């Protein structure tokens, strides 16, 4: 879910209307898109395909203090009953049949921006912003604002092997050499022995093999058929949900190809 249409009633800030609308569109919204339907251009905005937010902030001066000099994402208020802005004398921009608070599966805290401290605009005394932002369901292949994934990356599984027993001061030196804490010391009787404790922490920076003969003591390789995937979310959906939903989409695409080929 992302803000697609912005209806501006008043904007006396230094930010142009189109730039302000673009910034609002990139705000991550804490709402499960699986609870909503896609909205076509011909459809009316209703409680099942549109989320309405309102911003109404005026910067004022109280003595030496300046109030509301920053418009932040926590000032974007959710309107579960729909738009409050009139489209004409008879109708508004949305036609909600019921309150979105009654939607099944909606969390008790309602809908809001995922992060409350994102600065949308700066104001000076006397300046104001009054608008409504209408969020709809979309896909990241249309615009990046609809992508719930911030970063997705993968790397091959690192494999760290000790080619000989590393004991005593050499073991302590090896632990100090690694910046990611791959190695640890194990007490074997009265002898301190180095072990590979956290191989997944290895970034293959090769610090552990720098120096005289260390490349003969430590071997760094990659497991070529083992990949570690990392998914970072914008906050709209949890990473584990993103992964399972992506697998579902991949599965649907595979079935579609098989159907077309047959």
VEXVOTOR-850023 format. One record per residue (C-alpha): x, y, z. Coordinates in Angstrom, 3 decimals, decimal comma, always signed. Layout:
N
<r u="X" v="Y" w="Z"/>
...
% end
This chain:
262
<r u="+0,000" v="+0,000" w="+0,000"/>
<r u="+1,334" v="+3,430" w="-0,965"/>
<r u="-0,085" v="+6,908" w="-1,432"/>
<r u="-1,020" v="+7,367" w="-5,088"/>
<r u="-3,248" v="+10,467" w="-5,087"/>
<r u="-2,714" v="+13,605" w="-3,011"/>
<r u="-5,429" v="+16,258" w="-2,748"/>
<r u="-3,873" v="+19,492" w="-1,509"/>
<r u="-6,138" v="+22,114" w="+0,025"/>
<r u="-3,327" v="+24,360" w="+1,268"/>
<r u="+0,443" v="+24,307" w="+0,900"/>
<r u="+2,355" v="+27,476" w="+1,736"/>
<r u="+5,629" v="+25,683" w="+2,486"/>
<r u="+8,699" v="+26,023" w="+0,264"/>
<r u="+8,153" v="+22,496" w="-1,094"/>
<r u="+6,298" v="+22,369" w="-4,393"/>
<r u="+3,053" v="+20,395" w="-4,510"/>
<r u="+4,442" v="+17,693" w="-6,829"/>
<r u="+7,572" v="+17,194" w="-4,687"/>
<r u="+5,443" v="+16,971" w="-1,552"/>
<r u="+3,198" v="+14,385" w="-3,216"/>
<r u="+6,238" v="+12,356" w="-4,257"/>
<r u="+7,631" v="+12,363" w="-0,697"/>
<r u="+4,290" v="+11,193" w="+0,674"/>
<r u="+4,177" v="+8,358" w="-1,845"/>
<r u="+7,471" v="+6,964" w="-0,563"/>
<r u="+6,365" v="+6,758" w="+3,077"/>
<r u="+6,110" v="+3,075" w="+4,152"/>
<r u="+2,580" v="+2,384" w="+5,360"/>
<r u="+1,990" v="-0,125" w="+8,132"/>
<r u="-0,898" v="-1,992" w="+6,514"/>
<r u="-1,148" v="-5,556" w="+5,272"/>
<r u="-1,923" v="-5,292" w="+1,525"/>
<r u="-3,493" v="-8,759" w="+1,585"/>
<r u="-6,465" v="-7,205" w="+3,390"/>
<r u="-7,208" v="-4,871" w="+0,457"/>
<r u="-8,206" v="-5,168" w="-3,186"/>
<r u="-6,565" v="-3,663" w="-6,245"/>
<r u="-8,243" v="-0,481" w="-7,471"/>
<r u="-8,718" v="+0,235" w="-11,169"/>
<r u="-9,018" v="+3,737" w="-12,600"/>
<r u="-12,736" v="+3,240" w="-13,203"/>
<r u="-13,549" v="+2,062" w="-9,672"/>
<r u="-14,686" v="+4,358" w="-6,905"/>
<r u="-12,500" v="+4,596" w="-3,833"/>
<r u="-14,046" v="+2,471" w="-1,093"/>
<r u="-13,059" v="+0,918" w="+2,227"/>
<r u="-11,709" v="-2,215" w="+0,511"/>
<r u="-9,311" v="-0,580" w="-1,963"/>
<r u="-8,258" v="+2,792" w="-0,503"/>
<r u="-6,673" v="+4,065" w="+2,706"/>
<r u="-7,105" v="+7,770" w="+3,423"/>
<r u="-4,654" v="+9,864" w="+5,437"/>
<r u="-4,889" v="+13,504" w="+6,416"/>
<r u="-2,254" v="+16,104" w="+7,250"/>
<r u="-3,322" v="+19,440" w="+8,706"/>
<r u="-0,397" v="+21,312" w="+10,257"/>
<r u="+0,107" v="+25,032" w="+10,860"/>
<r u="+3,415" v="+26,429" w="+12,075"/>
<r u="+2,979" v="+29,086" w="+14,756"/>
<r u="+5,147" v="+31,129" w="+17,076"/>
<r u="+4,566" v="+31,156" w="+20,832"/>
<r u="+6,888" v="+33,673" w="+22,405"/>
<r u="+10,402" v="+32,588" w="+21,485"/>
<r u="+9,263" v="+29,080" w="+20,566"/>
<r u="+8,333" v="+27,943" w="+17,074"/>
<r u="+5,675" v="+25,198" w="+17,085"/>
<r u="+5,232" v="+22,567" w="+14,340"/>
<r u="+8,304" v="+23,638" w="+12,391"/>
<r u="+8,639" v="+20,064" w="+11,082"/>
<r u="+5,846" v="+18,058" w="+9,484"/>
<r u="+6,593" v="+14,436" w="+10,367"/>
<r u="+4,997" v="+11,153" w="+9,397"/>
<r u="+3,307" v="+10,731" w="+12,787"/>
<r u="+1,172" v="+13,794" w="+11,947"/>
<r u="-0,342" v="+11,856" w="+9,068"/>
<r u="-3,677" v="+10,775" w="+10,561"/>
<r u="-5,617" v="+7,767" w="+9,304"/>
<r u="-9,256" v="+8,429" w="+8,375"/>
<r u="-11,071" v="+5,078" w="+8,769"/>
<r u="-14,395" v="+6,636" w="+7,693"/>
<r u="-12,949" v="+7,850" w="+4,394"/>
<r u="-12,279" v="+11,246" w="+2,886"/>
<r u="-13,348" v="+14,412" w="+4,691"/>
<r u="-12,592" v="+16,610" w="+1,686"/>
<r u="-15,584" v="+17,450" w="-0,569"/>
<r u="-15,310" v="+16,513" w="-4,247"/>
<r u="-18,322" v="+18,708" w="-5,010"/>
<r u="-21,361" v="+19,982" w="-3,131"/>
<r u="-22,869" v="+16,479" w="-3,018"/>
<r u="-20,046" v="+13,955" w="-2,688"/>
<r u="-16,562" v="+13,395" w="-1,303"/>
<r u="-13,504" v="+11,801" w="-2,873"/>
<r u="-14,342" v="+8,384" w="-1,383"/>
<r u="-17,514" v="+6,391" w="-0,884"/>
<r u="-16,907" v="+4,185" w="+2,146"/>
<r u="-19,796" v="+1,866" w="+2,967"/>
<r u="-18,458" v="+1,202" w="+6,465"/>
<r u="-15,559" v="+2,070" w="+8,709"/>
<r u="-12,220" v="+0,420" w="+7,995"/>
<r u="-11,957" v="-0,308" w="+11,709"/>
<r u="-14,371" v="-3,169" w="+11,060"/>
<r u="-12,178" v="-4,838" w="+8,423"/>
<r u="-11,331" v="-8,429" w="+9,448"/>
<r u="-7,667" v="-8,946" w="+10,232"/>
<r u="-6,915" v="-5,266" w="+10,850"/>
<r u="-4,690" v="-4,759" w="+13,937"/>
<r u="-6,164" v="-3,009" w="+16,960"/>
<r u="-3,742" v="-0,068" w="+16,648"/>
<r u="-5,105" v="+0,692" w="+13,190"/>
<r u="-3,142" v="+1,938" w="+10,176"/>
<r u="-0,273" v="+4,405" w="+10,261"/>
<r u="+3,125" v="+5,154" w="+8,798"/>
<r u="+5,661" v="+2,498" w="+9,786"/>
<r u="+8,143" v="+5,061" w="+11,143"/>
<r u="+6,812" v="+8,092" w="+13,070"/>
<r u="+9,857" v="+10,373" w="+12,731"/>
<r u="+10,207" v="+10,780" w="+8,959"/>
<r u="+10,352" v="+14,485" w="+8,079"/>
<r u="+7,942" v="+15,305" w="+5,262"/>
<r u="+8,423" v="+19,093" w="+5,152"/>
<r u="+9,808" v="+22,066" w="+7,074"/>
<r u="+7,640" v="+25,062" w="+7,941"/>
<r u="+8,178" v="+28,604" w="+9,166"/>
<r u="+5,683" v="+30,555" w="+11,289"/>
<r u="+2,567" v="+31,296" w="+9,275"/>
<r u="+3,113" v="+28,466" w="+6,786"/>
<r u="+0,708" v="+25,516" w="+6,647"/>
<r u="+0,034" v="+22,211" w="+4,916"/>
<r u="-3,453" v="+20,739" w="+4,599"/>
<r u="-4,013" v="+17,726" w="+2,384"/>
<r u="-5,352" v="+14,218" w="+2,008"/>
<r u="-3,308" v="+11,275" w="+0,745"/>
<r u="-5,111" v="+8,279" w="-0,740"/>
<r u="-3,149" v="+5,024" w="-0,626"/>
<r u="-3,953" v="+2,100" w="-2,892"/>
<r u="-2,550" v="-1,358" w="-3,508"/>
<r u="+0,100" v="-1,677" w="-6,205"/>
<r u="+3,107" v="-3,643" w="-7,393"/>
<r u="+6,792" v="-2,777" w="-7,301"/>
<r u="+7,197" v="-3,370" w="-11,056"/>
<r u="+5,004" v="-0,294" w="-11,625"/>
<r u="+6,686" v="+2,020" w="-9,112"/>
<r u="+9,277" v="+1,496" w="-6,383"/>
<r u="+6,964" v="+2,972" w="-3,734"/>
<r u="+4,894" v="-0,229" w="-3,915"/>
<r u="+7,878" v="-2,467" w="-3,282"/>
<r u="+7,931" v="-3,684" w="+0,346"/>
<r u="+11,551" v="-4,825" w="-0,042"/>
<r u="+14,306" v="-2,346" w="+0,783"/>
<r u="+17,241" v="-4,607" w="-0,109"/>
<r u="+17,540" v="-8,233" w="-1,185"/>
<r u="+20,946" v="-9,830" w="-1,539"/>
<r u="+22,671" v="-13,185" w="-1,379"/>
<r u="+26,132" v="-14,608" w="-0,800"/>
<r u="+27,671" v="-18,034" w="-0,896"/>
<r u="+28,157" v="-19,799" w="+2,434"/>
<r u="+31,728" v="-19,182" w="+3,676"/>
<r u="+33,716" v="-22,190" w="+4,831"/>
<r u="+36,569" v="-21,675" w="+7,288"/>
<r u="+38,971" v="-24,525" w="+8,031"/>
<r u="+41,935" v="-24,657" w="+10,382"/>
<r u="+44,692" v="-26,639" w="+8,686"/>
<r u="+46,521" v="-27,293" w="+11,956"/>
<r u="+45,995" v="-26,953" w="+15,699"/>
<r u="+46,436" v="-23,303" w="+16,656"/>
<r u="+47,222" v="-22,996" w="+20,332"/>
<r u="+48,459" v="-20,549" w="+22,951"/>
<r u="+49,435" v="-17,053" w="+21,833"/>
<r u="+48,746" v="-17,892" w="+18,189"/>
<r u="+45,155" v="-18,772" w="+19,118"/>
<r u="+44,730" v="-15,436" w="+20,905"/>
<r u="+46,274" v="-13,620" w="+17,928"/>
<r u="+43,866" v="-15,329" w="+15,523"/>
<r u="+40,837" v="-14,312" w="+17,598"/>
<r u="+42,060" v="-10,704" w="+17,630"/>
<r u="+42,743" v="-10,674" w="+13,883"/>
<r u="+39,138" v="-11,450" w="+12,871"/>
<r u="+36,877" v="-8,325" w="+12,940"/>
<r u="+33,628" v="-10,334" w="+12,762"/>
<r u="+34,266" v="-12,783" w="+15,614"/>
<r u="+34,472" v="-15,997" w="+13,579"/>
<r u="+37,021" v="-17,616" w="+15,904"/>
<r u="+36,919" v="-18,392" w="+19,591"/>
<r u="+39,175" v="-20,019" w="+22,155"/>
<r u="+38,444" v="-23,381" w="+23,707"/>
<r u="+40,247" v="-24,566" w="+26,814"/>
<r u="+41,560" v="-28,094" w="+26,284"/>
<r u="+43,068" v="-29,010" w="+29,607"/>
<r u="+45,704" v="-26,387" w="+30,250"/>
<r u="+46,037" v="-25,447" w="+26,583"/>
<r u="+44,110" v="-22,697" w="+24,797"/>
<r u="+43,025" v="-23,845" w="+21,343"/>
<r u="+41,450" v="-21,811" w="+18,527"/>
<r u="+38,177" v="-23,064" w="+17,029"/>
<r u="+35,852" v="-21,879" w="+14,255"/>
<r u="+32,847" v="-20,814" w="+16,344"/>
<r u="+30,787" v="-18,653" w="+13,957"/>
<r u="+31,670" v="-19,439" w="+10,325"/>
<r u="+28,604" v="-17,605" w="+8,920"/>
<r u="+29,980" v="-14,335" w="+10,290"/>
<r u="+32,888" v="-14,570" w="+7,857"/>
<r u="+32,873" v="-11,899" w="+5,144"/>
<r u="+36,031" v="-13,285" w="+3,479"/>
<r u="+37,924" v="-10,109" w="+4,307"/>
<r u="+41,077" v="-12,296" w="+4,580"/>
<r u="+42,388" v="-10,509" w="+7,653"/>
<r u="+42,950" v="-13,892" w="+9,311"/>
<r u="+45,376" v="-15,041" w="+6,601"/>
<r u="+47,481" v="-11,885" w="+6,507"/>
<r u="+50,934" v="-12,228" w="+7,993"/>
<r u="+53,658" v="-14,839" w="+7,966"/>
<r u="+52,429" v="-18,428" w="+7,432"/>
<r u="+48,805" v="-17,628" w="+8,354"/>
<r u="+47,625" v="-18,650" w="+4,888"/>
<r u="+48,999" v="-22,105" w="+5,680"/>
<r u="+47,123" v="-22,289" w="+8,985"/>
<r u="+43,707" v="-20,977" w="+7,874"/>
<r u="+41,852" v="-21,904" w="+4,694"/>
<r u="+38,978" v="-19,761" w="+3,361"/>
<r u="+36,612" v="-21,123" w="+0,725"/>
<r u="+32,989" v="-20,822" w="-0,394"/>
<r u="+30,382" v="-23,553" w="-0,635"/>
<r u="+29,329" v="-23,091" w="-4,258"/>
<r u="+25,896" v="-24,719" w="-3,934"/>
<r u="+24,858" v="-23,094" w="-0,644"/>
<r u="+23,494" v="-19,526" w="-0,716"/>
<r u="+22,531" v="-17,227" w="+2,144"/>
<r u="+19,717" v="-14,857" w="+1,175"/>
<r u="+19,056" v="-11,683" w="+3,148"/>
<r u="+15,832" v="-9,700" w="+2,817"/>
<r u="+15,399" v="-6,253" w="+4,353"/>
<r u="+11,867" v="-4,907" w="+4,590"/>
<r u="+10,701" v="-1,307" w="+4,389"/>
<r u="+8,514" v="-2,159" w="+7,390"/>
<r u="+5,212" v="-2,660" w="+5,593"/>
<r u="+5,563" v="-6,454" w="+5,838"/>
<r u="+7,867" v="-8,650" w="+7,885"/>
<r u="+10,783" v="-10,256" w="+5,958"/>
<r u="+9,492" v="-13,792" w="+6,534"/>
<r u="+6,120" v="-12,772" w="+5,063"/>
<r u="+7,865" v="-11,206" w="+2,053"/>
<r u="+9,744" v="-14,442" w="+1,436"/>
<r u="+6,674" v="-16,691" w="+1,570"/>
<r u="+4,650" v="-14,319" w="-0,632"/>
<r u="+7,505" v="-14,172" w="-3,161"/>
<r u="+7,604" v="-17,984" w="-3,282"/>
<r u="+3,844" v="-18,025" w="-3,942"/>
<r u="+4,255" v="-15,598" w="-6,859"/>
<r u="+7,158" v="-17,660" w="-8,250"/>
<r u="+5,025" v="-20,789" w="-7,957"/>
<r u="+2,166" v="-19,111" w="-9,842"/>
<r u="+4,532" v="-18,033" w="-12,632"/>
<r u="+5,880" v="-21,576" w="-12,963"/>
<r u="+2,360" v="-23,007" w="-13,195"/>
<r u="+1,475" v="-20,393" w="-15,816"/>
<r u="+4,487" v="-21,312" w="-17,965"/>
<r u="+3,736" v="-25,031" w="-17,665"/>
<r u="+0,111" v="-24,407" w="-18,662"/>
<r u="+1,093" v="-22,333" w="-21,695"/>
<r u="+3,683" v="-24,876" w="-22,837"/>
<r u="+1,207" v="-27,727" w="-22,573"/>
% end
